């Protein structure tokens, strides 16, 4: 694609990167075939190619974003399926992230939108605040029909039946390896996950320790910054991400780290991109080092060589989170691990398509998100599974809200198969 940025415009690092990405696009349209919003809406402007044209025009002309551009950029899930499909290597993620930051800085949203986005940014990345908000939503949930705004209704619907007590395993500390130590790793405990489902980190710690890892929860680490980053709030996202970089760097400098383990794939995609996010800052080197150590939990478990297990007689439908399969290009490791320990693993049709969770997307775009959830649940249930497994808490909450089939994190099944407790979701229906 031909671009016409001026030399002055290209002195800005974000614009320079956007220019590089735009020039790789050859207008082929392969991306439209795998774009979930294009599949639902059939509008070229709701495809990556359409959004690329609008973003190019907006950035080149340095214009105030118009309502149409904002509408279609907002509708993007950042599922990154287009990056998997693109034959030209267009790095759409960096382009749309830059566009969102530009919109945040140059477009005045309606008061209701501004208030909603402010609330999400001030609550979701903070576990204590989020836990209190969930308690409030649980109380108000029976009255959701009286709420006129679909986005507010979606927030009430998000409240789970059971809000787990705080897990002290998420506090800064070190867990010794069982048996012969093989490596020392930091576990990213996350933010929203600590309020929604404490079983995931607990299972991860047990599993890693069982196979020779000393597991460290670093003091000062918290939210990865993804939620605010994808809302275009660069200042807020960099502030929280910067704390992680400092915390993990201090831990690595003190006693050393072999890896930073992440069990929420949306967070993993962001942490692995810290090198780009902080390239123009004084944390550039440390950020690149942290990004280089970041690993999804399935990657580290593949290195630890879990033992083969006997058949468990359980049919697992594996949902591949977009941030894992498209963002991190990890497609086989989780399935291979589940098969190795004895589970039957099946996948739904159109497994490359998003479930509609996408961070805060299901709260800000509830209608589109609901349609994508419906489609995903139908394809998963068609495989007649005993349980659904996923590697991202957002996907678990989204899919779990549309099916009676139990849904668990992949590590919960792996932990159970190798000596840990049976996942709570599988015991709730038992007498």
GIZI-V868536 format. One record per residue. RES is the residue in one small letter. PSI is psi in degrees with one decimal (999 if undefined). Layout:
# GIZI-V868536
<<RES/PSI> <RES/PSI>>
This chain:
# GIZI-V868536
<<x/131.6> <x/135.2> <x/162.1> <x/43.3> <x/144.8> <x/160.2> <x/-35.2> <x/-42.1> <x/-36.3> <x/-3.5> <x/-17.9> <x/127.6> <x/-39.7> <x/-41.7> <x/-39.0> <x/-44.4> <x/-41.3> <x/-40.7> <x/-43.4> <x/-42.4> <x/-46.3> <x/-38.3> <x/-19.0> <x/-19.5> <x/131.4> <x/17.1> <x/19.5> <x/-31.4> <x/6.7> <x/-31.4> <x/-26.8> <x/-26.7> <x/-24.4> <x/8.3> <x/118.1> <x/-40.9> <x/-33.1> <x/-36.5> <x/-37.1> <x/-45.1> <x/-26.2> <x/21.3> <x/125.5> <x/-33.4> <x/-13.3> <x/28.6> <x/161.7> <x/-41.2> <x/-43.2> <x/-42.4> <x/-36.9> <x/-42.9> <x/-44.3> <x/-40.4> <x/-42.0> <x/-47.7> <x/-42.5> <x/-45.7> <x/-42.4> <x/-41.2> <x/0.2> <x/42.2> <x/158.7> <x/126.2> <x/137.6> <x/168.7> <x/-37.4> <x/-46.8> <x/-45.8> <x/-42.1> <x/-49.4> <x/-30.6> <x/-40.7> <x/-33.4> <x/-11.5> <x/131.8> <x/-17.4> <x/37.8> <x/-22.7> <x/16.7> <x/-30.7> <x/-31.7> <x/-32.2> <x/-36.7> <x/-33.0> <x/122.9> <x/-10.7> <x/0.3> <x/32.4> <x/121.2> <x/76.2> <x/-32.8> <x/-48.7> <x/-34.0> <x/-49.2> <x/-32.1> <x/-41.9> <x/-40.1> <x/-39.8> <x/-39.2> <x/-39.1> <x/-43.7> <x/-43.2> <x/-36.1> <x/-22.1> <x/-0.4> <x/130.7> <x/108.4> <x/160.5> <x/153.5> <x/-44.6> <x/-41.4> <x/-43.4> <x/-42.2> <x/-43.5> <x/-46.6> <x/-34.9> <x/-43.6> <x/-47.1> <x/-42.3> <x/-28.6> <x/-7.8> <x/-53.5> <x/-40.2> <x/-1.0> <x/105.8> <x/-42.2> <x/-46.4> <x/-42.9> <x/-39.9> <x/-43.5> <x/-39.9> <x/-38.3> <x/-38.8> <x/-42.2> <x/-41.9> <x/-35.6> <x/-39.3> <x/-39.7> <x/-12.9> <x/-39.9> <x/-17.0> <x/17.4> <x/-26.6> <x/-20.2> <x/-7.5> <x/119.7> <x/-31.4> <x/121.1> <x/-30.8> <x/-37.8> <x/-35.5> <x/-37.6> <x/-35.3> <x/-40.8> <x/-38.8> <x/-22.2> <x/-23.9> <x/122.0> <x/161.0> <x/-36.8> <x/121.2> <x/113.0> <x/151.8> <x/159.6> <x/135.1> <x/125.2> <x/-11.2> <x/-19.1> <x/-5.5> <x/152.1> <x/124.7> <x/180.0> <x/136.2> <x/123.2> <x/148.3> <x/148.0> <x/135.8> <x/-148.9> <x/119.6> <x/133.3> <x/-35.2> <x/164.2> <x/123.0> <x/150.6> <x/134.9> <x/125.9> <x/114.5> <x/-14.1> <x/-162.7> <x/-74.9> <x/-36.0> <x/-34.9> <x/-22.5> <x/-32.3> <x/-37.5> <x/97.5> <x/-12.8> <x/-27.5> <x/-50.5> <x/-38.6> <x/-45.6> <x/-38.7> <x/-44.1> <x/-46.1> <x/-45.2> <x/-47.7> <x/-42.5> <x/-41.6> <x/-31.4> <x/29.2> <x/18.4> <x/132.4> <x/126.7> <x/125.5> <x/131.2> <x/106.4> <x/137.7> <x/129.7> <x/-11.5> <x/149.2> <x/-130.8> <x/139.2> <x/-18.8> <x/-2.5> <x/-43.5> <x/-45.8> <x/-31.1> <x/-43.5> <x/-5.6> <x/1.3> <x/6.1> <x/76.2> <x/-39.8> <x/-45.6> <x/-41.8> <x/-39.5> <x/-31.7> <x/-46.3> <x/-39.9> <x/-38.3> <x/-34.9> <x/-38.0> <x/-44.6> <x/-44.7> <x/-43.3> <x/-47.3> <x/-32.2> <x/-42.2> <x/-41.0> <x/-40.8> <x/-39.2> <x/-29.0> <x/-66.5> <x/1.2> <x/147.9> <x/136.6> <x/-23.9> <x/159.8> <x/113.5> <x/131.9> <x/125.1> <x/12.8> <x/108.7> <x/-28.8> <x/-40.5> <x/-41.0> <x/-41.4> <x/-40.2> <x/-46.2> <x/-38.7> <x/-13.1> <x/6.7> <x/-35.1> <x/-40.5> <x/-44.3> <x/-34.8> <x/17.1> <x/-30.3> <x/21.6> <x/173.4> <x/-3.8> <x/13.2> <x/-49.6> <x/-45.0> <x/-40.0> <x/-42.3> <x/-39.1> <x/-43.2> <x/-45.7> <x/-37.7> <x/-25.8> <x/-16.2> <x/132.7> <x/138.4> <x/150.4> <x/-31.5> <x/-31.0> <x/-45.1> <x/-37.7> <x/-31.5> <x/-32.8> <x/-26.2> <x/-6.2> <x/69.5> <x/143.9> <x/151.4> <x/140.2> <x/159.2> <x/158.3> <x/132.8> <x/-9.6> <x/29.5> <x/126.3> <x/116.2> <x/120.5> <x/115.6> <x/122.2> <x/119.1> <x/109.0> <x/141.4> <x/-42.3> <x/-22.4> <x/-50.4> <x/-35.8> <x/-42.0> <x/-44.1> <x/-4.9> <x/33.9> <x/108.2> <x/-33.4> <x/-29.6> <x/-49.8> <x/-42.8> <x/-42.5> <x/-38.8> <x/-44.3> <x/-41.4> <x/-39.6> <x/-38.6> <x/0.6> <x/8.3> <x/147.3> <x/126.2> <x/127.6> <x/159.8> <x/150.7> <x/163.4> <x/151.1> <x/45.9> <x/-13.9> <x/-12.2> <x/146.1> <x/149.2> <x/-11.3> <x/3.1> <x/-70.1> <x/56.5> <x/-111.7> <x/6.1> <x/-41.2> <x/-15.7> <x/-31.5> <x/-21.8> <x/62.4> <x/-32.9> <x/-49.7> <x/-43.0> <x/-41.3> <x/-39.5> <x/-42.0> <x/-37.2> <x/-45.7> <x/-45.7> <x/-42.4> <x/-44.0> <x/-41.3> <x/-42.9> <x/-32.9> <x/-46.4> <x/-25.7> <x/-21.7> <x/0.7> <x/53.9> <x/157.3> <x/-27.6> <x/151.9> <x/136.6> <x/143.1> <x/164.5> <x/24.5> <x/126.6> <x/-35.9> <x/-44.4> <x/-40.0> <x/-44.4> <x/-42.1> <x/-53.5> <x/-40.1> <x/-25.2> <x/-3.3> <x/7.2> <x/155.5> <x/-5.4> <x/130.4> <x/141.7> <x/132.7> <x/164.6> <x/147.0> <x/-40.7> <x/-27.1> <x/-39.0> <x/-41.7> <x/-38.7> <x/-46.9> <x/-44.2> <x/-19.6> <x/20.5> <x/-5.3> <x/-180.0> <x/157.4> <x/135.1> <x/139.4> <x/-39.5> <x/-25.2> <x/-13.2> <x/-17.3> <x/-32.0> <x/-2.8> <x/150.1> <x/999>>
